[in-house]
């Protein structure tokens, strides 16, 4: 199971638990609605922080992979240039199949 699914499952469980707890608490309707609103805002803020952290980690990983690919491409580019230079500097050898 991916970590994103676990985080979403935990957040959904917390939201449902908070909602059920507030709904069954003995209080006036207006107070209950205010509590639900506050809990919703708290859950939203917490979720937003977790999503922001996840996005930051994904961006960091993407940048790291991009850098590695760029380094590898430069290495290959250098090797190809060296190979081409080597082939250009050697006189062409005739193959035994050419006459």
N, C-alpha and C positions, 0 to 999 in steps of 0.2 A: 504494500500500500504506500502511495506516495505521501510525502510530508505535507503537501498542500491539502490532500484529502483529510488527513488527520487534523490539521489546523482548522479546516472548515467544519469538520465534525465536532470538534471541541467547542468551537464558537457557537455552533447551532445548539449544542447541548446546554451551554451556559445561558444562551438567550431563552430557550424554552424553560429551563429551570427558574430563571429569574422571573419570567412572565407568570409562570404557574404560582410561584411563591408570592408575588405581589397580588395576583388575582384572588388568592385564597386568604390573604391577610385581612383581618377585620378593620376596615377603614372606609371612609366615605368615598363615593365615586370620584369626586374631584381630586381627592388626595391620591387615590389609586391611579388615576390617569397621569397625574404629575410624576408619581413614582415610576410608572411605566415609561414615560417620556425621558426621565433622567437615566433610567437603566438602559433605554435604547441609545441614548447619546453616549453613555459610557461604553457600551458594547461597540458602537460605531467607531468611537475614538480608538479603542483597543484594536479593533479589526484593521482600521486604517494604519495604525502603527505597524502591525504585523505585515500587512501588504506592502507598506513602504520598505520595511526591512527586507522582505523577500525580493522586491524589485531591485533594491540596492545590491543584494547578493547576486542576482541574475546579471545585472549590468557589470558588476565587478568581474564575474566569471567570463562574460562575453568579451570584455576588454582584454583580459588575460589571454584568452584563446586567440583573439585578433592579433595580439602582439606576437604570440608564438607562431602563428601562420605567417605573419609578415617576416619574422626572422628566418623561418624555414624557406620562404620564397626567395629572400635575398641570398641565402646559402646556395640554393639551387641555381639561381641566376649567375652567381659567381662561378659555380662549377661548370655550367654550360659555357660561359664566356672563356674559361680556361681551356675547356675541351676544344672549343672552336678555334682558339688561338693556336693550340697545339696542332690541330689538323691543318691550319692554314700555313704554319711555319714548316711543316714537313713536305718534301716533294711528293707528288702523287706517285704511289707505287702502282705498277701495272699488275693486274691480276693474271694468274696463269690461264684464266679463261678468256682474257682479252688478247687479240692478235693485231 
